[in-house]
């Protein structure tokens, strides 16, 4: 009877194979850099949609076509250097911290429940945003630069030029503009993205009655995770974008009050569609590429 109870206990949400391999922590940054090549145009369109007033708001396709007609197709990659730098700093640190915390829990035989995974991911995303915020500010500003009047454009050449101009014109405080909304947004997004990915991956493996690392399971779990992450992080994403692009110093409460007074509660999901269209490919590409990094590493270690 005791043996029967043991057999029917739910399995913790842990990676089943192989348990004895510790993967290089830079894998997350490498996968994120590959993913940004796919997601950057969608991210740029999302930023443009989030920075216009509701009266001037247009659909995702209309906004994208307008950008291409006005500035050319290459403009969809404005700010790419900052996007890559963000992946190197934020992408590496948040995934490395998350993987390190999961590894530490495994070593002390701590079951990885959904609340624990979410807490680990939230902390990882929050800390990762501290490292990634300077790149994020440059990225958002470069993506939105063509949408503002010519006399107000910053004309950053690349992420390093952006940092130099930010220091000269605004001082060091410009490097932490919108830091807290970015940290909270990144914490909620990482929790809903990475934790839900692990949850959906385990659920799909149970449904498929397999512990194998199948690409179809990775793909399906990452798409479901992107749906959760987009919905949960959307309000903080809008606040973050408004804080980073505004020429005026505004608190989080001030931004929320201004948006609510001018648009009602509709601002909460402003740009949700391009956010999902952007986060879907970004999440899928990041997590699938991360799994492929691990697969190749397992093959190398097994030889």
C-alpha positions as CSV (number, residue, x, y, z in Angstrom):
1,X,0.0,0.0,0.0
2,X,2.8,2.4,0.9
3,X,4.6,1.5,-2.4
4,X,1.4,2.3,-4.3
5,X,1.2,5.8,-2.7
6,X,4.8,6.5,-3.6
7,X,4.2,5.5,-7.2
8,X,1.2,7.8,-7.5
9,X,2.8,10.9,-6.0
10,X,3.0,13.8,-8.5
11,X,6.4,14.4,-9.9
12,X,8.1,17.7,-9.2
13,X,8.6,20.1,-12.1
14,X,12.3,19.3,-12.7
15,X,14.3,18.4,-15.8
16,X,14.4,14.7,-15.9
17,X,17.4,14.1,-18.1
18,X,20.3,14.4,-17.6
19,X,20.4,15.4,-13.9
20,X,24.1,15.4,-13.5
21,X,25.0,18.1,-16.1
22,X,25.4,21.7,-15.2
23,X,25.0,23.8,-18.4
24,X,27.2,26.9,-19.1
25,X,25.3,30.0,-17.8
26,X,26.0,32.0,-20.9
27,X,23.6,29.8,-22.9
28,X,20.7,32.1,-22.0
29,X,22.4,35.2,-23.4
30,X,23.4,33.4,-26.6
31,X,19.9,32.1,-27.1
32,X,18.5,35.6,-26.4
33,X,20.8,37.2,-29.0
34,X,19.7,34.8,-31.6
35,X,16.0,35.5,-30.7
36,X,16.4,39.3,-30.9
37,X,17.2,39.0,-34.6
38,X,13.7,37.5,-35.1
39,X,11.8,39.7,-32.6
40,X,13.3,43.1,-33.0
41,X,11.0,44.4,-35.7
42,X,7.9,43.4,-33.7
43,X,9.4,45.0,-30.6
44,X,9.9,48.3,-32.6
45,X,6.3,48.3,-33.8
46,X,5.1,47.6,-30.3
47,X,7.1,50.6,-28.9
48,X,5.7,52.9,-31.6
49,X,2.1,51.8,-30.7
50,X,2.7,52.3,-27.0
51,X,4.0,55.8,-27.3
52,X,1.2,57.3,-29.4
53,X,-2.1,58.6,-27.9
54,X,-5.2,56.5,-28.2
55,X,-6.7,58.9,-30.7
56,X,-3.7,58.4,-33.1
57,X,-3.4,54.7,-32.4
58,X,-3.4,52.4,-35.5
59,X,-3.4,48.6,-35.9
60,X,-0.2,46.5,-35.9
61,X,-0.1,46.0,-39.7
62,X,-1.0,49.6,-40.5
63,X,1.8,50.8,-38.1
64,X,4.3,48.4,-39.6
65,X,3.5,49.4,-43.2
66,X,3.6,53.0,-42.3
67,X,7.1,52.6,-40.8
68,X,8.3,50.8,-43.9
69,X,6.8,53.3,-46.3
70,X,8.2,56.3,-44.4
71,X,11.6,55.1,-43.3
72,X,12.2,51.9,-45.3
73,X,12.3,48.2,-44.3
74,X,15.7,48.6,-42.7
75,X,14.2,51.0,-40.1
76,X,12.5,48.0,-38.5
77,X,15.9,47.2,-37.1
78,X,16.6,50.6,-35.6
79,X,18.2,50.1,-32.2
80,X,19.4,46.6,-33.0
81,X,22.7,47.1,-31.3
82,X,20.9,48.1,-28.1
83,X,18.6,45.1,-28.5
84,X,21.6,42.8,-28.7
85,X,23.3,44.5,-25.8
86,X,20.1,44.1,-23.8
87,X,20.1,40.4,-24.6
88,X,23.7,40.1,-23.5
89,X,23.1,41.8,-20.2
90,X,19.5,41.2,-19.3
91,X,19.1,37.9,-21.2
92,X,22.2,36.3,-19.8
93,X,21.7,37.4,-16.2
94,X,18.0,36.5,-15.8
95,X,18.3,33.0,-17.3
96,X,21.6,32.3,-15.6
97,X,20.2,33.2,-12.2
98,X,17.0,31.2,-12.8
99,X,19.0,28.1,-13.9
100,X,21.4,28.5,-10.9
101,X,18.5,28.7,-8.4
102,X,16.9,25.6,-10.0
103,X,20.2,23.7,-9.8
104,X,20.7,24.7,-6.2
105,X,17.2,23.5,-5.3
106,X,17.9,20.1,-7.0
107,X,21.1,19.7,-5.1
108,X,19.2,19.9,-1.8
109,X,16.3,17.8,-3.2
110,X,13.8,20.6,-3.0
111,X,10.7,19.9,-5.1
112,X,10.3,22.6,-7.8
113,X,6.6,23.5,-7.4
114,X,4.9,26.1,-9.5
115,X,5.0,28.8,-6.8
116,X,8.7,28.2,-6.2
117,X,9.5,28.3,-9.9
118,X,7.6,31.6,-10.2
119,X,9.3,33.1,-7.3
120,X,12.8,32.1,-8.6
121,X,12.0,33.5,-12.1
122,X,10.5,36.7,-10.6
123,X,13.7,37.4,-8.6
124,X,15.9,36.5,-11.6
125,X,14.0,38.9,-13.9
126,X,14.0,41.7,-11.4
127,X,17.8,41.4,-10.9
128,X,18.4,41.0,-14.6
129,X,16.6,44.2,-15.4
130,X,19.0,46.1,-13.2
131,X,21.8,45.1,-15.5
132,X,19.8,45.5,-18.6
133,X,18.0,48.8,-18.0
134,X,20.7,51.1,-19.6
135,X,20.5,49.0,-22.8
136,X,16.8,48.9,-22.6
137,X,16.5,52.7,-22.4
138,X,18.8,53.1,-25.4
139,X,16.8,50.4,-27.3
140,X,13.4,52.0,-26.6
141,X,14.6,55.5,-27.5
142,X,16.3,54.4,-30.8
143,X,13.2,52.4,-31.8
144,X,10.9,55.4,-31.2
145,X,13.3,58.1,-32.6
146,X,11.8,58.3,-36.1
147,X,8.3,58.7,-34.6
148,X,9.1,62.1,-33.0
149,X,9.5,65.5,-34.7
150,X,12.9,66.0,-36.3
151,X,13.9,68.7,-33.9
152,X,13.3,66.3,-31.0
153,X,15.2,63.3,-32.3
154,X,18.2,62.0,-30.5
155,X,19.8,60.4,-33.5
156,X,21.8,57.8,-31.6
157,X,24.2,55.9,-33.9
158,X,24.4,52.8,-31.8
159,X,24.1,51.7,-28.2
160,X,27.5,53.1,-27.2
161,X,26.8,56.4,-28.8
162,X,23.5,56.4,-27.0
163,X,25.2,55.9,-23.6
164,X,27.7,58.7,-24.4
165,X,25.0,61.2,-25.3
166,X,22.8,60.2,-22.4
167,X,25.8,60.8,-20.0
168,X,26.7,64.2,-21.6
169,X,23.1,65.5,-21.9
170,X,21.3,64.0,-18.9
171,X,23.9,62.7,-16.5
172,X,24.2,59.3,-14.9
173,X,20.6,59.5,-13.7
174,X,19.4,58.8,-17.3
175,X,20.8,55.3,-17.1
176,X,18.3,54.3,-14.4
177,X,15.3,56.1,-15.9
178,X,12.2,53.9,-15.5
179,X,14.3,51.4,-13.6
180,X,11.7,50.3,-11.1
181,X,8.8,49.8,-13.6
182,X,11.3,48.0,-15.8
183,X,12.4,45.8,-12.9
184,X,8.8,44.9,-11.8
185,X,7.8,44.4,-15.4
186,X,10.8,42.1,-16.0
187,X,10.1,40.2,-12.8
188,X,6.5,39.6,-13.7
189,X,7.3,38.8,-17.3
190,X,10.2,36.4,-16.4
191,X,8.0,34.7,-13.8
192,X,5.2,34.2,-16.2
193,X,7.5,33.3,-19.1
194,X,10.1,30.9,-17.7
195,X,8.0,29.4,-14.9
196,X,5.0,28.8,-17.1
197,X,7.3,27.3,-19.7
198,X,8.6,24.7,-17.3
199,X,5.1,24.1,-16.1
200,X,3.6,23.6,-19.6
201,X,6.6,21.6,-20.7
202,X,6.1,19.1,-17.8
203,X,2.4,19.0,-18.4
204,X,2.9,18.2,-22.1
205,X,5.4,15.6,-21.2
206,X,2.9,14.0,-18.9
207,X,0.1,14.1,-21.5
208,X,2.5,12.6,-24.1
209,X,3.6,10.0,-21.5
210,X,7.3,10.7,-22.2
211,X,10.2,12.3,-20.4
212,X,12.1,12.9,-23.7
213,X,13.1,16.4,-24.7
214,X,11.1,16.7,-27.9
215,X,11.2,19.9,-30.1
216,X,7.4,19.8,-30.5
217,X,6.9,19.9,-26.8
218,X,9.5,22.8,-26.5
219,X,7.6,24.7,-29.3
220,X,4.2,24.2,-27.8
221,X,5.2,25.0,-24.3
222,X,7.0,28.2,-25.4
223,X,3.9,29.4,-27.3
224,X,1.7,28.9,-24.3
225,X,4.2,30.6,-22.1
226,X,4.3,33.6,-24.4
227,X,0.5,34.0,-24.1
228,X,0.8,34.1,-20.3
229,X,3.8,36.4,-20.3
230,X,2.3,38.9,-22.7
231,X,-1.0,39.2,-20.7
232,X,0.7,39.5,-17.3
233,X,3.4,41.9,-18.2
234,X,1.4,44.2,-20.5
235,X,0.5,47.0,-18.0
236,X,4.1,47.3,-16.7
237,X,5.4,47.2,-20.3
238,X,3.3,50.3,-21.2
239,X,4.4,52.1,-18.0
240,X,8.0,51.3,-18.7
241,X,7.9,52.5,-22.3
242,X,6.2,55.8,-21.3
243,X,8.7,56.4,-18.5
244,X,11.7,55.8,-20.7
245,X,10.6,57.9,-23.7
246,X,9.1,60.8,-21.8
247,X,11.2,64.0,-21.7
248,X,9.6,64.8,-18.3
249,X,10.4,63.1,-15.0
250,X,7.3,61.1,-14.0
251,X,6.8,58.6,-11.2
252,X,5.0,55.2,-11.8
253,X,2.0,56.6,-10.1
254,X,2.1,59.7,-12.2
255,X,2.3,57.7,-15.4
256,X,-0.6,55.5,-14.4
257,X,-2.7,58.5,-13.4
258,X,-2.0,60.3,-16.7
259,X,-2.8,57.2,-18.8
260,X,-6.0,56.4,-16.8
261,X,-7.2,60.0,-17.0
262,X,-6.6,60.3,-20.8
263,X,-7.6,56.8,-21.9
264,X,-9.4,55.0,-19.1
265,X,-8.3,51.5,-18.3
266,X,-7.9,50.6,-22.0
267,X,-4.2,51.6,-21.7
268,X,-3.5,48.4,-19.7
269,X,-3.6,46.3,-22.9
270,X,-2.3,49.0,-25.3
271,X,-0.1,47.3,-27.8
272,X,-1.1,43.8,-26.6
273,X,-1.3,42.3,-30.1
274,X,2.2,43.5,-31.2
275,X,3.5,42.5,-27.8
276,X,2.3,39.0,-28.3
277,X,3.4,38.9,-31.9
278,X,6.8,40.1,-30.7
279,X,6.9,38.0,-27.5
280,X,5.7,34.9,-29.3
281,X,8.6,34.6,-31.7
282,X,11.0,36.0,-29.0
283,X,9.9,33.4,-26.4
284,X,9.8,30.5,-28.8
285,X,13.2,31.4,-30.3
286,X,14.9,32.0,-27.0
287,X,13.6,28.9,-25.2
288,X,13.9,26.6,-28.2
289,X,17.4,27.8,-28.9
290,X,18.2,27.4,-25.2
291,X,17.0,23.8,-25.4
292,X,19.2,23.3,-28.5
293,X,22.2,24.7,-26.8
294,X,21.6,22.1,-24.0
295,X,21.1,19.3,-26.5
296,X,24.3,20.0,-28.3
297,X,26.1,20.3,-25.0
298,X,24.7,16.9,-23.8
299,X,25.9,15.4,-27.1
300,X,29.4,16.8,-26.6
301,X,29.6,15.7,-22.9
302,X,28.4,12.1,-23.8
303,X,31.2,11.6,-26.3
